[in-house]
Structure formats: C-alpha cells, structure tokens
Amino acid sequence: MRLVLVGPPGAGKGTQAEVIADELGVPKISTGDIFRANVSGGTPLGLEAKRYMDAGDLVPDEVTNRMVADRLAQDDAQGGFLLDGYPRNTEQAEVLDRLLAEQGHALDLALELTVADDEVVRRLSGRRVSKSTGKVYHLEFDPPEDPESPDLYQRSDDQPETIKNRLKVYAEQTEPIIGHYEAQGKLVRIDAVGEVGSVTDRAMAAIRDRTAE
Ligand code: AP5
C-alpha cells in the first residue's frame, strides 16, 4: 500500500501514522521527523530547514523533494510506504506522481484527516514530546505521567504565532493538493475528531475499502 496522509497541523497525522504504518507493515516516512532529526544532529540540511520550520513556512521544494526521493529509494520502501507531511503543495504532489511512475508504481490512497482550526490550536498548544523516547503526549487528551518532567519539551513551532502561520500556509499551499488527489479519484476524507482509537478505526476502514475495490 502506497499511502499519503493529508491534514492541517495537529490533525493527528503523526499519531495515526505510527499505528497505521504498523498495521500495514510499511515504513512511516515523516518529512517533519526527518527534518527535526537533522536539526537535532546539526547537519547542513537541519541548519537550512530550521529557519523555515521555526517560522512555520515550508522548507524549499528542491531540498524536500530530493530528501524524499532518497528515502523512497531505500529497500524498506519498495513494497509500500506511508508518507506523513509530504506532499505539501501541488509541485511536491506532481513530483511524487512522477517519481512513482518512473518506478512503475502509483499512489493507492490519499487519506485526508479533517479537524477544525480551534481544535488544531488546542492540540498543538498542549502537545509535549519526550526527549528520550520521542513519544508525543497531550497535556489534556493523552497526559504524560509527570507533566513537569524535564524530559518533556514543547516543539518550537507550537507557539501561537507560528501555529497561526502554519494554518495559513496549510490553507494556501497544502489544501490545493486535495483537489489534485480528488481529480485522480484517490482522495478519502475522514473525521479526525474523537478518541485516537476511533479515528484509527475510521482510517483503517477507509484503507480496507480501497484495498477491496
Ligand atoms: P510536520 O512535523 O509535518 O508538522 P505538521 O504537518 O504541522 O503536523 P504536526 O506534526 O504538527 O501535527 P500532526 O498532524 O502530526 O499531529 P500529532 O499527531 O502530533 O512539519 C513541521 C515543519 O517541517 C513544517 O512546518 C515545515 O517547515 C517542515 N516540513 C515538513 N514537511 C515538509 C514538506 N513536505 N515540505 C516543506 N516543508 C516541510 O498530534 C498533535 C497533538 O494532538 C498531540 O499532542 C497528540 O497527542 C494530540 N492528538 C492526536 N490525535 C488526537 C485526537 N484524536 N484527539 C485529541 N488529541 C489528539
């Protein structure tokens, strides 16, 4: 299964991607996670990406597309993958189509997670991440054992002004890819509000329906 998750910041793409990729037995490829690992490692890619990420803007396509092409060329992605956070504009969606076509493949499904803006703000302002395990918590919806633990941090792009810009960037640059996938008959939309497990159930039902077609 070759699948992309589309949705605004905080829609729960990372949370769902973890479980869905596991269920499908394909690698979860998150461009945000790859950029953050490079930022932590102080690599040239991380240094370049950081200034865009901190502002809530997209990292330039040239950098992002090359990074994704390299990742998709790895052995574990040959039988399928779940992309989380890519593509994020029409140019990236077209590059992905071409990349897959060159390998004789095509995307099976673009799964859109829908969440209203006020819920996005609640989710992102309460998000905390464990430094040691990378696990993502929410202070209200999925609270860590010790909310004051020094092991927890808040992502630098989860500040109110940056969240506002990320939502704007999503509406202006990412939402058009929904039309791109709709035109290809690949888009399935699910409601991403509710218990994490219920959202996963909806996602897996949509994937099963697509596989059965
Ligand atoms: P990225 O890391 O992809 O950020 P994002 O798309 O803004 O998404 P998030 O990771 O913020 O949210 P999510 O949807 O994964 O939600 P999560 O599961 O964590 O990208 C970061 C930056 O990198 C970009 O701004 C850009 O600069 C750059 N970048 C990345 N990809 C790029 C690309 N392709 N091109 C160019 N630049 C790129 O959940 C959020 C919170 O909600 C958590 O606390 C979670 O516990 C909670 N939660 C989850 N599900 C539920 C639920 N059902 N109910 C209640 N709470 C929930």
Boltz pocket constraint, residues with backbone or C-beta under 6 A from the ligand:
constraints:
  - pocket:
      binder: B
      contacts: [[A, 7], [A, 8], [A, 9], [A, 10], [A, 11], [A, 12], [A, 13], [A, 14], [A, 15], [A, 16], [A, 31], [A, 32], [A, 33], [A, 35], [A, 49], [A, 52], [A, 53], [A, 54], [A, 56], [A, 57], [A, 58], [A, 59], [A, 60], [A, 64], [A, 84], [A, 85], [A, 86], [A, 87], [A, 88], [A, 92], [A, 123], [A, 124], [A, 126], [A, 127], [A, 128], [A, 136], [A, 137], [A, 138], [A, 139], [A, 141], [A, 142], [A, 157], [A, 166], [A, 192], [A, 193], [A, 194], [A, 195], [A, 196], [A, 199]]
      max_distance: 6.0
